[in-house]
Amino acid sequence: MKKIILLFILFSGKLAFSQQVLSLEEVIKRTLEKNFDVLIQRNNLKIADNTNNIGTAGYLPTIAITADQTWTTTNTRQEFYSGQVNEKTGANNNSLNASARLNWTFFDGFAMFARDKRLQLTEDLATVNLTAQMEMSIYQASVLYYSLQYYKRLQIVYEEAIQLSKERFDLIALRSKNGAASDLELLQAKLDLNTDSSNYLNHLNIISKMKADLAMVMGEAGEISFDVDDNIPALPALDKSIILENALSQNTSLLVQKSQIAIIDQQRKEIQSRYYPQLSFYANYSAAVSQSEVGLLSSNRSIGPGIGFTLSWTILDGLANVTAVKNNRFQKENAEFAVQKQEQTIKTEVDKAWQDYTYSERMYRLENSSVVNTTAMFEIAQKSFENGSLTQFELREIQFSIIQAKNRQLSSEFNLRTAVLNVGLFTGDYKKLIP
C-alpha cells in the first residue's frame, strides 16, 4: 500500500511537471482565438459588415439583360375582307427579343438614407454582441483558471495528509509487530490511509474535469495536457460608484437594448417613406427580330435605345402603412421599457454582486489572518503522535481540522476572486479587472 501510494503521487507530480504551463493571459488569448461562440459572433459581425454597403441601402441602380428566342410551327388560315385567303400548313415562325435595361430609383421617399443608417446600426449591434460574447468567454475561462489554481493548492494539502496517514500506518504496523498496538488500531490506520487516498483520487478527477471544461472554453476540447501556473495575482481595488457608473454606460446587455431602439427608429423612417412617391430613371437598349412564313409581314426587325422616367405613388394601401407606423411606435415603447428594466436589473445585480464582494473580502481577511501552515502543522501532529502525547483518533481529528482550515482559507480567496469577476462582468470594461 505504501509503495503504491508513493508511486502514484510521484507519477502525478511528474505528469504535472511535463505538462505545458499556461498563464491566464495565454488562456484568454486562446479563448478569444478559438472559442466557437466567439467565432460565431465574429462571423455574424462579418455578415453585418458585408451587408452594410450602398448597394443594399438602395443607392445604386440595377442593370438586367433579358433575351427570348421562340420557334413555332402552326397551321394557319387567314381570310381578308378583300377575299384573299392565306393558308399554310406547318408554317414556321421564329422571333428573337433581347434587351438591356438600367433602372435607378433616385428618390424613394428617403428610405435609402434610413436603410443606410439601419445597416450601420445593425453592424454596431453585431459588434456589441461580439464584445458581450468575448466578455462571457473570458469570464468563464478566468473562473475555471482560478478554480484550477485553487484545486492545485488544495492538492498539496491532500498529499500532506496522505503522507501523514502513511507514516502513522507504518508506525502502528511496527508497534503491532512488537505487540504494542492492536490489530484494530492497525486496521483503523489502514482504513484512514485508504480514505485519504480515495479523497485524493477524487480531487484529481475534479481537476481533470475542470481542465476538460477549460479546454472546451478555449476551443481545444480533448486537449487537457496543460497546467496552470502558480502565480496568484493581486486583486484590484474596486469602487462601487465607479462600477455602477460603468455598468450603466458600458454594460453590453444595456447597449444591445439601446441599439434596438435606434434600429426601430430607422425602421419607422423606412415605413414612412412609403407615403411619398417614387421617381425612377430607366435606360434600355432593345432588339426584336421576327420571321414568319404566313401573315402580313414576312419579317420584322427593330433595334434601338430608349430612356424615360417612372413615377409611382401608392395613394391608398388599405391603411397598411398607418398600421405599420403605429406598431413601430409600440415596438419602440417596448424597447424603451426593456432598457429601463435592464437598468434596474443592472443596479440590483451590481448591488448584489457588491454585497458578495464585500462579504468575500471580509471572509478572506478573516481566514487569511490565521493562515494555516499545513506542513508545519502535520509535522507537529506527527511528532506528538510518535511521542505518545496524541492518540491516533486525536491525530485524525487534528488532521481533519488542518485540511478544513486550509480549505476555508483557499476557498475564501477563490470566492473573493470570483466575486471580483462577477462585479466586472457588469461593467463593460471587464478585461481591466483581470490582473
Order of alpha helices (4+ residues) and beta strands (2+ residues): alpha-beta-alpha-alpha-alpha-beta-beta-alpha-alpha-beta-alpha-alpha-beta-beta-alpha-alpha-alpha
